[in-house]
Amino acid sequence: MINRLKALFGGDQAEEKLSTVEALPLAAAALLVEAACMDGDFDEDERRTITALLTNHFDLSAEEIAEVLEQAEEAVNETGQLYAFTRVVKDRFTAEERVSMIEMIWEVAYADGRVDHYESNLIRRIGGLLFVSDRDRGVAQKRVRARLGITSPSV
């Protein structure tokens, strides 16, 4: 597993790169896990939200989702760097899909009903790395709040 993570996130050039099918869900999951861990408490609501988001956005079985989520947690714990994860998403998602990724991250941030400053800051940084404008990031947040029935931002 460590070799797969190294291959995906900038390991030795001689190592075979992971296919898009494997790399994209793992990178997306890692960004979602990073958002879930930002407030210091990766709880079951956040885990369920991430699982649902991955299920809705990627054509993977429940077992594959569980494996991707486990690998993402390991990657986040080992690297702690956003650039490797965002690079994969930026390179393989269209502009619309990158905005959708920001929406997914907002959903994880709102999984506990509120967004703290650390989560908001993380989403701002990820948006910049994904080349998602402040305006698009704000519109994405409003769509998530409307979808979740949250009337005002927490931050």
C-alpha positions in Angstrom: 0.0 0.0 0.0 2.8 2.4 0.8 4.3 1.9 -2.7 0.9 2.7 -4.2 0.7 5.9 -2.2 4.3 6.9 -3.2 3.5 6.2 -6.8 0.4 8.4 -6.7 1.8 11.2 -4.7 5.2 11.8 -6.3 7.2 8.8 -5.4 10.1 7.4 -7.5 9.6 8.0 -11.2 10.5 4.4 -12.0 7.4 3.3 -10.1 4.4 2.7 -12.2 1.8 5.5 -11.8 -1.6 4.5 -10.6 -4.3 4.5 -13.2 -6.8 7.3 -13.2 -9.5 4.9 -12.0 -7.5 4.4 -8.8 -5.8 7.8 -8.4 -8.8 10.1 -8.6 -11.0 8.5 -6.0 -8.0 8.2 -3.6 -7.0 11.9 -4.1 -10.6 13.0 -3.7 -11.1 10.9 -0.6 -7.8 12.2 0.9 -9.1 15.8 0.5 -12.4 14.8 2.2 -10.6 13.1 5.0 -8.3 16.1 5.5 -11.4 18.3 5.8 -13.0 15.9 8.3 -9.9 15.9 10.4 -9.4 19.6 10.4 -11.6 20.3 13.4 -9.7 17.6 15.4 -12.6 15.2 15.4 -13.2 12.7 12.5 -16.6 11.4 13.7 -19.0 8.9 12.3 -21.2 11.6 10.7 -18.2 12.8 8.7 -17.3 9.2 7.8 -20.8 8.5 6.6 -20.8 11.7 4.6 -17.5 10.8 2.9 -18.7 7.3 2.1 -21.9 8.6 0.6 -20.1 11.3 -1.5 -17.6 8.8 -2.8 -20.4 6.3 -3.6 -22.3 9.0 -5.5 -19.3 10.4 -7.4 -17.3 7.3 -8.3 -18.4 3.9 -9.8 -17.0 1.8 -6.9 -18.4 -1.0 -4.8 -18.9 -0.7 -1.1 -15.7 -2.7 -0.5 -13.7 -0.5 -2.9 -15.0 2.6 -1.1 -14.0 1.2 2.3 -10.5 0.4 0.9 -10.2 3.9 -0.7 -11.2 5.5 2.5 -8.7 3.5 4.5 -5.9 4.4 2.1 -7.0 8.0 2.2 -6.8 8.1 6.0 -3.3 6.6 5.8 -2.2 9.0 3.1 -3.4 12.0 5.1 -1.7 10.8 8.3 1.6 10.1 6.4 1.9 13.1 4.2 0.0 16.0 5.6 0.4 17.9 2.3 -2.5 19.1 0.2 -0.5 19.7 -3.0 -0.2 16.1 -4.0 -3.9 15.4 -3.5 -5.0 18.6 -5.2 -2.6 18.1 -8.1 -4.3 14.8 -9.1 -7.8 16.4 -8.8 -6.8 19.5 -10.7 -5.2 17.5 -13.5 -8.0 15.0 -14.0 -11.2 17.0 -13.2 -12.8 19.6 -15.4 -13.4 23.1 -14.0 -17.0 22.0 -13.2 -15.9 18.9 -11.5 -13.4 20.8 -9.4 -16.2 23.1 -8.2 -18.2 19.9 -7.4 -15.1 18.7 -5.4 -15.3 21.9 -3.4 -19.0 21.2 -2.8 -18.1 17.7 -1.5 -15.6 19.2 0.9 -18.2 21.7 2.1 -20.6 18.8 2.8 -18.0 17.1 4.9 -17.3 20.3 6.8 -21.0 20.8 7.5 -21.5 17.1 8.5 -21.5 18.1 12.1 -23.8 21.0 11.5 -21.3 23.8 11.6 -18.0 24.9 9.9 -15.2 26.1 12.1 -12.4 28.5 11.0 -9.9 25.7 10.4 -12.3 24.0 8.0 -13.1 27.2 6.2 -9.4 28.0 5.8 -8.7 24.6 4.4 -11.4 24.9 1.8 -10.1 28.3 0.8 -6.6 26.8 0.4 -7.9 23.8 -1.5 -10.0 26.0 -3.8 -6.8 28.0 -4.6 -4.9 24.9 -5.4 -7.7 23.6 -7.6 -8.1 26.9 -9.4 -11.6 27.4 -8.1 -12.4 31.1 -7.7 -13.6 32.6 -4.5 -16.9 33.3 -6.2 -17.4 29.7 -7.3 -16.3 28.5 -3.8 -18.9 30.7 -2.2 -21.6 29.6 -4.6 -20.7 26.0 -3.9 -21.0 26.7 -0.1 -24.5 28.2 -0.6 -25.6 25.2 -2.7 -24.5 22.9 0.1 -26.2 24.9 2.8 -29.4 25.0 0.8 -29.2 21.2 0.1 -28.6 20.5 3.8 -31.2 23.0 5.1 -28.6 25.2 6.9 -29.8 28.8 6.9 -26.6 30.6 7.8 -22.9 30.0 7.6 -21.1 28.9 10.7 -18.0 30.9 10.1 
